[in-house]
């Protein structure tokens, strides 16, 4: 099993003049540390206008900076919003990042989940899936064709050579954001890696794995002639400390991620400056639901995390993405958490990666049949407009 780290660039109020500066500089320090410690991936989101929840509107710039401070860790767009970016500009930025990082880019794609983000770019929530699919068909051939034109329902592109071309041929590995069982199946059907950006139990993770690989092996239907990337990753709250009590104390705000995600998924856009997300969260965290979200995940001592990870390992997920930067978790605690986990836990699971790959190859070859499971994780409600 491989391990990634995940960045929303959360910044709860109150803000100081240099709060965003410190946030990004600390994140770069953390990724540089993770690279030295042997973590496999660093994932960075793209969001717009989501105050406090995600100050990460230009991930290509941030990942470009990270590429110059690291040498091994894979740099993942988790994700690029294809609905709010022109396909040619996406191809140009991904290829440039792949060149400056010496071929370490993972290309995650998504639709955006909120009207707060979509409407300012003149994209409607109701047809975002069809816009995304049109963008995929327009964008991906730009990586390997010296001359490409596209005439679709949402994008019309004249014959051009989109340059530069990526270092990884024909393109960096492809992923798609998923938060429900149906989108997991969609990712498998499209032959793209599934970025499961939803907190799930080990049982639900197993259901996701089975649904994904069944769709991949039985219903593969690519949008164009790209290379497939059979992989499934799930995200988990994370904080590693010498004791469970210390880990829980240091993970203050870890459930802020879920609260903020749910808030922006179900509320109309607020007046800038009037949203006080952290204040609302403080009241929410004292509710039974808020209290329940403050425990669990991969928050605890090395022994506790090891036991919980073994259950995820049994589910055969390819990667666990660790959400350390959340709420008001401090830079110092994030760094010590990364160090302790790498020292006490990570190598044990890295060492068993070959056996997982053998299992996966047997599934892809049809030597192992997976039954469909009926376990569904907690689902964040989405606005239907």
C-alpha positions in Angstrom: 0.0 0.0 0.0 1.2 3.5 -0.9 0.7 6.7 1.0 -0.1 10.2 0.0 -0.5 13.5 1.8 -3.3 15.9 1.0 -3.7 19.7 0.9 -6.8 21.8 0.8 -4.9 24.8 2.3 -7.5 25.3 4.9 -7.3 28.6 6.7 -10.0 29.2 9.4 -10.6 32.7 10.6 -9.4 35.0 12.1 -6.8 35.8 9.5 -3.6 37.8 9.9 -1.9 39.8 7.2 0.6 37.0 6.6 -1.7 34.0 7.2 -1.8 32.9 3.6 1.9 33.4 3.2 2.7 31.2 6.3 0.2 28.6 5.1 1.8 28.0 1.8 5.3 28.2 3.1 4.6 25.7 5.8 2.9 23.3 3.3 6.0 23.4 1.1 8.2 22.6 4.1 5.9 19.7 4.9 6.0 18.3 1.4 9.8 18.6 1.3 9.9 16.7 4.6 7.5 14.0 3.2 9.8 13.6 0.2 12.8 12.9 2.5 10.8 10.5 4.6 9.6 8.4 1.6 6.0 9.3 1.2 4.7 8.4 -2.3 2.3 11.2 -3.3 1.5 14.8 -2.5 -2.0 15.8 -3.6 -3.2 19.4 -4.1 -6.8 20.5 -4.8 -8.2 23.2 -6.9 -11.0 25.3 -5.4 -12.3 28.8 -5.9 -14.0 31.2 -3.5 -14.4 28.7 -0.7 -13.3 30.9 2.2 -11.6 29.1 5.2 -12.2 25.7 3.6 -9.7 25.9 0.8 -7.3 28.7 -0.2 -6.0 26.7 -3.2 -7.0 28.3 -6.4 -3.7 27.9 -8.4 -2.4 24.4 -7.6 -0.2 24.4 -10.7 1.8 27.2 -9.2 2.1 25.5 -5.8 3.0 22.2 -7.2 5.6 23.9 -9.5 7.3 25.3 -6.3 7.1 21.8 -4.6 8.7 20.2 -7.6 11.9 22.3 -7.1 12.1 21.3 -3.4 11.6 17.5 -3.9 13.1 14.7 -6.0 11.0 11.5 -5.6 7.5 12.2 -4.3 4.8 12.2 -7.0 3.0 15.5 -7.4 -0.8 15.1 -7.8 -3.5 17.4 -9.0 -6.3 16.2 -6.9 -8.0 17.7 -8.9 -7.9 20.1 -11.9 -11.4 21.5 -12.4 -12.0 20.8 -16.1 -15.3 22.5 -16.0 -13.8 25.9 -15.1 -10.5 25.7 -17.2 -10.0 25.7 -20.9 -8.7 22.3 -22.0 -5.7 23.7 -23.9 -4.6 25.7 -20.9 -4.9 22.6 -18.7 -2.7 20.6 -21.2 -0.1 23.3 -21.3 0.1 23.6 -17.5 0.2 19.8 -16.9 2.9 19.3 -19.4 5.0 22.2 -18.1 4.7 20.8 -14.6 5.7 17.4 -15.8 8.8 18.8 -17.4 10.0 20.8 -14.5 9.3 17.9 -12.0 11.2 15.5 -14.3 8.1 13.4 -14.9 6.4 13.2 -11.5 2.9 14.5 -12.2 -0.3 12.7 -11.5 -3.2 14.3 -13.4 -6.5 14.2 -11.4 -9.6 15.6 -13.0 -12.9 16.7 -11.6 -16.1 18.7 -12.1 -16.4 20.9 -9.0 -19.2 20.2 -6.6 -20.7 23.6 -5.8 -22.5 26.5 -7.5 -20.2 28.8 -5.5 -17.4 27.8 -7.8 -19.2 26.9 -11.0 -21.5 29.9 -11.6 -18.8 32.6 -11.7 -17.2 30.7 -14.6 -20.6 30.5 -16.4 -20.9 26.8 -15.8 -24.2 25.3 -14.5 -24.3 22.7 -11.9 -26.9 20.6 -13.7 -24.7 19.8 -16.8 -21.3 19.8 -15.2 -20.8 16.1 -16.0 -21.3 16.5 -19.7 -19.0 19.6 -19.7 -16.4 17.5 -17.9 -16.6 14.6 -20.4 -16.4 17.1 -23.3 -13.3 18.7 -21.7 -11.6 15.2 -21.3 -12.2 14.4 -25.0 -10.8 17.8 -26.0 -7.8 17.9 -23.6 -6.2 14.5 -23.5 -5.2 14.1 -27.2 -3.4 17.4 -26.9 -0.7 15.6 -25.0 0.3 13.2 -27.8 -0.9 14.8 -31.0 1.3 17.3 -32.9 -1.8 18.6 -34.5 -5.2 18.4 -32.9 -8.6 20.0 -33.4 -11.8 19.3 -31.5 -15.4 20.3 -32.2 -17.7 19.3 -29.3 -20.8 20.5 -27.6 -19.1 22.7 -25.1 -15.6 23.2 -26.5 -14.6 24.1 -30.0 -10.8 24.1 -30.7 -9.2 24.8 -34.1 -6.2 22.8 -35.4 -3.2 23.6 -33.3 -0.1 22.0 -31.8 -0.5 22.4 -28.0 3.0 22.7 -26.5 5.0 21.8 -24.6 4.4 18.0 -24.4 4.8 16.1 -21.1 7.8 14.1 -20.2 5.7 11.0 -19.3 4.4 9.4 -22.5 1.8 9.5 -23.8 0.6 11.5 -20.7 0.8 11.5 -16.9 -1.4 9.0 -15.1 -5.0 9.9 -15.1 -7.3 10.1 -12.1 -10.9 11.3 -11.4 -12.4 12.6 -8.2 -15.0 10.4 -6.5 -17.2 10.8 -3.5 -19.9 8.2 -3.9 -20.2 4.6 -5.0 -21.6 5.6 -8.4 -18.7 7.8 -9.2 -16.3 5.0 -8.2 -18.0 2.8 -10.8 -17.7 5.7 -13.3 -14.0 6.0 -12.7 -13.5 2.2 -13.2 -15.6 2.3 -16.4 -13.5 5.2 -17.7 -10.3 3.4 -16.9 -9.0 6.2 -14.7 -7.7 6.1 -11.1 -10.3 6.8 -8.5 -9.5 9.5 -6.0 -11.9 8.7 -3.2 -12.2 12.1 -1.5 -14.7 10.9 1.1 -14.0 9.5 4.6 -14.9 5.8 4.5 -14.7 2.8 6.8 -12.6 -0.2 5.9 -15.8 -2.1 5.0 -16.9 0.7 2.7 -13.4 0.9 1.1 -13.7 -2.8 0.2 -17.1 -2.1 -1.4 -15.5 0.7 -3.4 -12.6 -1.5 -4.5 -14.9 -4.3 -5.7 -17.2 -1.8 -7.5 -14.3 -0.1 -9.1 -12.4 -3.2 -10.4 -15.7 -4.8 -11.5 -16.5 -1.8 -13.6 -12.9 -1.6 -15.0 -12.8 -5.3 -16.0 -16.4 -5.7 -17.2 -17.6 -2.2 -18.5 -14.4 -0.4 -19.7 -15.5 2.5 -21.9 -12.8 5.1 -22.4 -13.7 8.6 -23.5 -10.8 8.7 -26.0 -7.6 6.8 -26.7 -5.7 7.4 -23.4 -3.7 5.0 -21.2 -5.7 3.5 -18.4 -4.6 3.8 -14.8 -6.3 1.1 -12.6 -5.9 2.5 -9.1 -8.1 3.4 -6.2 -7.1 5.8 -3.4 -9.1 6.8 -0.3 -8.6 9.7 2.0 -8.5 9.6 5.8 -8.2 12.0 8.7 -4.7 11.6 10.1 -2.6 12.6 13.0 0.1 10.3 14.5 1.4 11.0 18.1 3.0 8.9 20.8 -0.4 8.2 22.4 -4.0 8.2 21.3 -4.8 11.1 23.7 -2.0 13.3 22.3 -3.1 12.5 18.7 -6.7 13.5 19.3 -5.6 16.7 21.1 -3.3 17.6 18.2 -5.9 16.9 15.5 -8.1 19.8 16.6 -10.1 20.7 13.5 -9.7 17.4 11.7 -13.5 17.2 11.4 -13.6 20.8 10.2 -12.9 19.2 6.7 -16.2 17.3 6.7 -18.1 20.2 8.2 -16.8 22.8 5.7 -17.3 20.4 2.8 -20.9 19.8 3.8 -21.5 23.5 4.3 -20.4 24.5 0.9 -22.2 21.6 -0.7 -25.6 22.6 0.8 -25.5 26.4 1.1 -25.9 29.1 -1.5 -22.9 31.4 -1.9 -22.5 33.8 1.0 -21.5 37.4 0.9 -17.7 37.5 0.9 -16.4 38.3 4.4 -19.6 37.4 6.1 -19.0 33.6 6.2 -17.7 32.7 9.6 -17.1 29.0 9.0 -14.8 28.3 12.0 -17.3 30.0 14.4 -20.1 27.8 13.1 -17.9 24.7 13.3 -17.1 25.3 17.0 -20.8 25.0 17.7 -21.2 22.0 15.4 -18.4 20.0 17.0 -20.2 19.9 20.3 -23.2 18.1 18.8 -23.3 14.3 18.9 -22.5 14.2 15.2 -19.6 16.6 15.5 -18.2 14.6 18.5 -18.4 11.4 16.6 -16.4 12.9 13.7 -13.6 14.0 16.0 -12.6 10.4 16.7 -11.7 7.6 14.3 -9.9 7.8 11.0 -6.1 7.4 11.3 -5.8 9.5 14.4 -3.8 7.9 17.2 -0.6 6.2 18.3 1.5 4.2 15.8 0.0 1.0 17.2 -3.6 2.3 16.8 -3.0 3.6 13.3 -1.2 0.3 12.4 -4.2 -1.7 13.4 -6.7 0.5 11.5 -4.4 0.5 8.4 -4.4 -3.3 8.3 -8.1 -3.3 7.8 -7.7 -0.9 4.9 -4.9 -3.1 3.6 -7.3 -6.1 3.6 -9.7 -4.1 1.5 -7.0 -3.9 -1.2 -7.0 -0.1 -1.7 -3.9 1.0 -3.7 -3.3 4.2 -1.7 -4.3 5.9 1.5 -4.2 9.6 1.4 -3.5 11.2 4.7 -5.3 14.5 5.6 -2.9 16.2 8.0 -3.4 19.8 7.1 -7.0 20.5 8.3 -8.6 23.1 10.5 -6.1 24.6 12.9 -3.7 21.7 13.0 -0.3 23.3 13.7 2.8 23.1 11.4 4.9 21.6 14.1 2.3 18.8 14.9 1.9 18.0 11.2 5.7 17.6 10.8 6.1 15.4 13.9 3.1 13.3 12.8 4.7 12.7 9.4 8.0 11.8 11.0 6.6 9.4 13.6 4.4 7.6 11.1 7.2 7.2 8.6 9.5 5.9 11.4 7.1 3.5 13.1 4.5 2.4 10.6 5.0 3.2 6.9 7.7 0.7 5.9 5.7 -2.2 7.1 3.0 -1.5 4.6 5.4 -0.5 1.8 7.1 -3.9 2.2 3.9 -5.7 1.4 3.2 -3.7 -1.8 4.4 -6.6 -4.1 1.7 -9.0 -2.8 -1.0 -6.3 -3.4 0.3 -5.9 -7.0 0.0 -9.6 -7.5 -3.6 -9.5 -6.3 -4.4 -6.6 -8.6 -2.9 -8.3 -11.6 -4.9 -11.4 -10.9 -8.1 -9.3 -10.8 -7.3 -7.5 -14.0 -6.5 -10.8 -15.7 -9.9 -12.2 -14.6 -8.3 -14.8 -12.4 -10.1 -13.5 -9.3 -13.8 -12.5 -9.4 -15.0 -9.8 -7.0 -18.5 -9.9 -5.7 -20.5 -6.6 -5.4 -20.8 -5.4 -1.9 -23.6 -3.2 -0.5 -21.7 -1.0 1.9 -22.0 2.7 1.3 -20.0 5.3 3.3 -21.5 8.5 4.8 -22.6 10.6 1.9 -22.3 14.4 1.9 -25.5 15.8 0.5 -25.1 17.6 -2.8 -27.2 20.5 -4.1 -29.5 19.5 -7.0 -30.2 22.5 -9.2 
